[in-house]
Amino acid sequence: MSRQFCHIVARRTSVEVLTMLEWWWQLAYWTLYIDTRYNILILMANWHLAMDGNEWTFVPHHELITGVYAWARAVVEKDPTGYNKNARIPISESYGTKTEFDYYVLPLNKDMEEVAIHRYPAPVDGVPFDRTAITPHFHPFVTVGPLTSHVHPHFHLFGGTETRRPSG
């Protein structure tokens, strides 16, 4: 299977929506860059298409959601109007020095009941890769456990299901 780059907030997202995200995420005007590595991950082609088709998504670990919620409360308390540019706190600051984040697979429709996720064990130093050591995971994928990614949680929390849906 081929691998593809997958944008969590789609490249086809309108300028109007991106401008709103900049505002809510406390970013300077025209600084939200969709092609950043913090918004892109590599997926197998079929999983990329399924994500774009709103068949599944990633959900951040509850600690990440709680952290973003705390950031949002602090932003509102510091500047209730949102117009004080000196009081803005970019959302990425809520992650501190953290560079990897835990996510869970969330199936979004019944088509995912017919799908399995196959995972290989994590590589161990000095142990050769075993192509036969595959663990299947089935709907609702609770056995997959957290998946670690460099993608920033606010991109996933935006959801982007409307912006990811293929046109036509």
Buried (B, 14 or more C-beta within 10 A) or exposed (E): EEEBEBBBBBEEBEEEBBBEBBEBBBBEEEEBEBEEEBBBBEBEEEBBBBBBBBBBBBBBBEEBBEBBEEBBEEBEEBBEEBEEEEBBBBBBEBBEEEEEBBBBBEBBEEEBEEBEBEBEEEEEEEEEEEEEEEEEBBBEBEEBEEBEBEBBBBBBBBBBBEBBEEEE
